[in-house]
């Protein structure tokens, strides 16, 4: 993600070379998300060693590498007391699960995940016993 991929005025980000090989745009609608991105950007601009146009940078001022991000997730997962392994891709699973839980619409979730195949979306989601019970109560 580069600085120019974040469209603050339009509440969306550009995903370069998305799943289908094209640039795609993803809306971000939560005010908290935008506040966090702006806060991060202010802090990052104060960092003298920013090299290039990468939005997320590591300690050396260069684009954050996947290995560095994995270590970050592992470290903070442990600090948070999470027993299971925590890794960046888990955010995609969490998003799919929460989106489905909120909308209760698998096709909308598929679209938000940019999946061609509905089965891919199903694999990403987790339905708890409470979700099943809540669904039965509303049926």
N, C-alpha and C positions, 0 to 999 in steps of 0.2 A: 504494500500500500504506500503510495507516494502522497506528498502534500497536495498535489493537484487532483488527486482522486477523491478528495473530500469536498463535497458541495454543501457548505453550511447553509447557504440561502435556500437550497432546494431540498434539504433534509434527506440527502442520499449520498451513497458512496459508489465509486466505480470499482468493479471487480475486473481486473485486467485478465484477459485470457481465461474467462470463466469455464465452466464445465463443458460447454459446447465449442470452446476455442475462440469465442468472441468476447469482446468487452461487454459486460452487463452492468446494470445499475440496480442497487439494492436500497430500498427506502429504509430509513431509520426514523422511527416516529417518537421514541421516548425522549422527553426533555432531559431526563437524567443522563442518557447516553451522550447527547450533545454537550451538556454541561461538563461531563467528564472529559470528552474529547477536547473541548476548549481549554479546560484547566490543564490537561496534559500538554497541549500545544504551547501554552504560556510558559510552563515549567521547562519544556524542551527548548524553547527559544532562548532561555536564560543560560542554557548549557553551551559553553563555548566551543565544544568540539564536534558540533554537528557537521558531518561530512556528507554532502549530497542532499537529495530531496526525499529520502525515506521518512515516512511518518513516524514509525516506531524505530527507535535507535537503542543500541546497547551502550554499555559503559564506555566503549572506545569511540562513540559518536558515529559509528557506522550502522548500516541497516542491521536490525536484530536478526540473528541466524536462528534457524529452527531448533538447533541443539540448545541454544541459550534460552529460548522460550520453553522448551521441555524441562530444563533444569528449574526455571522459574516456577512453573506449574507444580513440579514435584516438591520443591522447597515450601511453597506457600500452602500446598495441599496438606503437607505434614503439620505445618504451623497451625492450620485450621482444624487439625484433629481428624481429618478425613482418612479413614483406614484404607479405602480402595485406592488404586493407582489413579492419579490425576494427570491428564495430558491435554494439550490444546484442542485436539479434535473432539474431546468430550463436550465442548461447548456446543458443537453442532447437534449432538444427541440431546443435550439439555434444551436447546432451542426447539427442536422438533417436538419433543415431549411436551414442553410448556405451551407451544403454539397449538398443538392438537388439544391439549387439556382446556385451553381458553376458548378456541373456536369450535371445538367438537366437529371439525370438518376435515376429513382426511384429504380431500382434493385440494382444499385451500393450503393445507400443510405441504402437500406435494409441490404445489406451485411456489410457495415461499422457500422451499428447500431447493428449487430448481431441478427437480428430479423428472426424468422422462418416464420412469417406471414406478408405479405405485408401490411395488414390492420394496424398492429401495427406501421409500419413506417409512414403510411399516418396520423395516429393520432398524431404522434410526429412533423409533419411538419406544417408550416404555409405558405400559399401562399397569398401574398398581391395583391391588385388591380394592382400595378405597375408590379408585376411579370407576371400577366395575360396579361397586355398591352404589355410588352416586348416580351412575347411569341407570341402574335398575330402579332407583327411587324416582327418577324423573320420567321413566318410561310409562 
